[in-house]
């Protein structure tokens, strides 16, 4: 069964610090992987889309990495801000049938 | 301008009732989706429509019926509501199928919190 597991489940860090969120998946065949940010009470917003051939992709202070061999991805947030407080969801799209498998997310809280 | 809008934002109703949630996108996208997010924040796709045709229909009860009057609208009708239907329902759209053969961004609506009592 295809799965997407994220860790940690929740994370609290001080404003200005860096952090890294992990996403491990078993989805196969692989097409692409997406990271979403979901603020409380809002819909998810796309941060990055990574294909098989991409190892790293940045979007401002967010940098996603992908290791398709080990089926792992990470989202690194640099110089965190209070507005980064949100849930971060990893989504993996299966090749062939276009099936999306969502992770359960990491709840990130930035404290001043 | 709101790209993907949903109404209502909150919906409280009793078991056994029938209700609808409306979704509209003004992005000119060809594909729209309905997702369910449960209390554990787990998102699961329910339906996908491409140019008014049903493309993905995950295993959901027949009580749920999507209706797409045109490319810009995808409404969700729920019959005989049950306690387990309580969740947040998100509508989303993308230029084309956000899947294996395309890498289009999905844009989500603000969600509709459904509470069944």
HADDOCK unambig.tbl for C-alpha pairs under 7 A between the chains (distance, minus, plus):
assign (segid A and resid 31 and name CA) (segid B and resid 100 and name CA) 5.29 0.50 0.50
assign (segid A and resid 42 and name CA) (segid B and resid 110 and name CA) 4.85 0.50 0.50
assign (segid A and resid 42 and name CA) (segid B and resid 111 and name CA) 6.57 0.50 0.50
assign (segid A and resid 43 and name CA) (segid B and resid 90 and name CA) 6.89 0.50 0.50
assign (segid A and resid 43 and name CA) (segid B and resid 108 and name CA) 5.26 0.50 0.50
assign (segid A and resid 43 and name CA) (segid B and resid 109 and name CA) 5.57 0.50 0.50
assign (segid A and resid 43 and name CA) (segid B and resid 110 and name CA) 4.73 0.50 0.50
assign (segid A and resid 43 and name CA) (segid B and resid 111 and name CA) 6.05 0.50 0.50
assign (segid A and resid 44 and name CA) (segid B and resid 108 and name CA) 6.05 0.50 0.50
assign (segid A and resid 45 and name CA) (segid B and resid 107 and name CA) 6.82 0.50 0.50
assign (segid A and resid 45 and name CA) (segid B and resid 108 and name CA) 6.90 0.50 0.50
assign (segid A and resid 46 and name CA) (segid B and resid 105 and name CA) 6.95 0.50 0.50
assign (segid A and resid 93 and name CA) (segid B and resid 99 and name CA) 6.06 0.50 0.50
assign (segid A and resid 93 and name CA) (segid B and resid 100 and name CA) 6.45 0.50 0.50
assign (segid A and resid 94 and name CA) (segid B and resid 100 and name CA) 6.40 0.50 0.50
assign (segid A and resid 95 and name CA) (segid B and resid 100 and name CA) 4.85 0.50 0.50
assign (segid A and resid 96 and name CA) (segid B and resid 100 and name CA) 5.96 0.50 0.50
assign (segid A and resid 97 and name CA) (segid B and resid 100 and name CA) 6.91 0.50 0.50
assign (segid A and resid 98 and name CA) (segid B and resid 99 and name CA) 4.17 0.50 0.50
assign (segid A and resid 98 and name CA) (segid B and resid 100 and name CA) 4.64 0.50 0.50
assign (segid A and resid 99 and name CA) (segid B and resid 99 and name CA) 6.77 0.50 0.50
assign (segid A and resid 102 and name CA) (segid B and resid 43 and name CA) 6.29 0.50 0.50
assign (segid A and resid 104 and name CA) (segid B and resid 41 and name CA) 6.53 0.50 0.50
assign (segid A and resid 104 and name CA) (segid B and resid 42 and name CA) 5.11 0.50 0.50
